[in-house]
Amino acid sequence: MSEIQMKGIEEVEPYRGEHAREGIAFRSVGRALGVTAFGMNVIEMAAGTTSYPEHDHSGDGQEEVFFVLKGDATLRCDGEDQRVESGTFVRIPPEATRAWHPGDRGVTLLAFGGTPGKAYQPRT
C-alpha cells in the first residue's frame, strides 16, 4: 500500500520564527505532509489583521493560487481592491503586487505556489 499522509489543519503547528506576523497563523501544510512538487500553506488571519505584507514574486517567478476556505477578505492587487468570498479561487501572477486584508469574520486561505519550468525547492 502507498504511504499516505493525513493531517488536520490544527495538527500543523503555525510558523513561530522571526518573520511571524501578529494575527496570522501560517501553517506549512505541504511540508508537514511531505509534499515535494509545490508549496502548499494554510494562512489564517484574524479579523482586523493588517500585518500581511504587500509583496510580489517578480524575483523568483512564483505563481500563487489561493482558495478561500472560510471567511472573506479584500485582496489588494496592483493597487486595486477586490472582495473575495469563501469558496473562491484566485490565481496571482508573479509580477502582481498583492496583500490580503481579512474581513469581519477573519479569513482562512489555502495557498499553492510554484515557479513554472523550475523544480520546486522546499524551504527547510
C-alpha positions as CSV (number, residue, x, y, z in Angstrom):
1,M,0.0,0.0,0.0
2,S,1.2,3.5,-0.8
3,E,2.5,5.6,2.1
4,I,-0.1,8.4,2.5
5,Q,-0.1,11.3,4.9
6,M,-3.1,12.8,6.6
7,K,-3.2,15.8,9.0
8,G,-5.9,18.2,10.2
9,I,-5.1,21.9,9.9
10,E,-4.8,22.2,13.7
11,E,-2.2,19.4,13.7
12,V,0.2,21.6,11.7
13,E,2.0,24.0,14.1
14,P,2.0,27.6,12.9
15,Y,5.3,29.2,12.0
16,R,6.8,31.0,15.0
17,G,10.1,32.3,13.7
18,E,11.5,35.8,13.3
19,H,9.1,36.5,10.3
20,A,5.9,35.5,12.2
21,R,3.2,38.2,12.0
22,E,0.7,39.3,14.6
23,G,-2.8,37.9,13.9
24,I,-1.6,35.4,11.3
25,A,-1.2,31.7,11.7
26,F,1.0,30.4,8.8
27,R,0.9,26.7,8.6
28,S,3.2,24.8,6.2
29,V,0.8,22.0,5.4
30,G,2.7,20.9,2.3
31,R,5.9,20.4,4.3
32,A,4.0,18.6,7.1
33,L,2.6,16.2,4.6
34,G,5.9,15.7,2.8
35,V,4.9,17.4,-0.5
36,T,7.9,18.0,-2.7
37,A,6.3,19.1,-6.0
38,F,4.8,22.5,-5.0
39,G,4.4,24.8,-2.0
40,M,1.1,24.5,0.0
41,N,0.2,26.5,3.1
42,V,-2.8,27.4,5.2
43,I,-2.9,31.1,6.2
44,E,-5.4,32.0,9.0
45,M,-5.9,35.7,9.6
46,A,-7.9,37.2,12.4
47,A,-10.4,40.0,11.7
48,G,-8.7,43.4,11.7
49,T,-5.2,42.0,11.0
50,T,-3.1,44.4,9.0
51,S,0.3,42.7,9.2
52,Y,0.1,40.6,5.9
53,P,3.0,42.0,3.9
54,E,2.4,43.6,0.5
55,H,4.7,41.8,-2.0
56,D,5.3,40.3,-5.4
57,H,7.2,37.3,-6.8
58,S,9.0,39.0,-9.7
59,G,12.3,37.9,-8.3
60,D,11.6,34.2,-8.1
61,G,8.8,33.9,-10.7
62,Q,6.4,32.1,-8.4
63,E,2.7,31.8,-9.3
64,E,0.3,31.6,-6.4
65,V,-3.2,30.2,-6.3
66,F,-5.3,30.9,-3.2
67,F,-8.6,29.2,-2.2
68,V,-10.7,30.9,0.5
69,L,-11.6,28.1,2.8
70,K,-13.7,30.2,5.2
71,G,-14.4,33.8,5.9
72,D,-13.8,36.6,3.4
73,A,-11.1,39.1,2.6
74,T,-10.1,42.0,0.4
75,L,-7.3,41.3,-2.0
76,R,-5.3,44.4,-2.9
77,C,-3.6,43.5,-6.2
78,D,-1.7,46.1,-8.1
79,G,-3.4,48.9,-6.2
80,E,-7.0,47.7,-6.8
81,D,-9.2,46.1,-4.1
82,Q,-11.3,43.1,-4.8
83,R,-13.6,41.4,-2.3
84,V,-13.1,37.6,-2.2
85,E,-15.6,35.3,-0.6
86,S,-15.5,31.8,0.8
87,G,-15.3,29.2,-2.0
88,T,-13.4,31.3,-4.4
89,F,-10.1,30.5,-6.2
90,V,-7.7,33.3,-7.1
91,R,-4.5,33.0,-9.3
92,I,-2.0,35.7,-8.9
93,P,0.9,36.1,-11.4
94,P,4.4,36.6,-10.2
95,E,4.7,40.3,-11.1
96,A,1.5,41.4,-9.4
97,T,1.9,43.2,-6.1
98,R,-0.6,41.6,-3.6
99,A,-1.7,41.9,0.0
100,W,-4.7,40.2,1.8
101,H,-6.9,42.0,4.3
102,P,-9.3,39.8,6.3
103,G,-13.0,40.7,6.6
104,D,-15.0,41.0,9.8
105,R,-15.0,37.2,10.3
106,G,-11.3,36.7,9.5
107,V,-10.2,34.5,6.7
108,T,-8.6,31.1,6.1
109,L,-6.7,30.8,2.9
110,L,-5.3,27.7,1.2
111,A,-2.2,28.8,-0.8
112,F,-0.4,26.9,-3.5
113,G,2.8,28.2,-5.1
114,G,5.4,27.1,-7.7
115,T,7.6,28.5,-10.4
116,P,6.8,27.4,-14.0
117,G,9.6,25.4,-15.5
118,K,11.6,25.1,-12.3
119,A,11.8,22.2,-9.9
120,Y,10.2,23.1,-6.5
121,Q,12.7,23.7,-3.7
122,P,11.0,23.3,-0.3
123,R,12.4,25.7,2.4
124,T,13.9,24.0,5.3
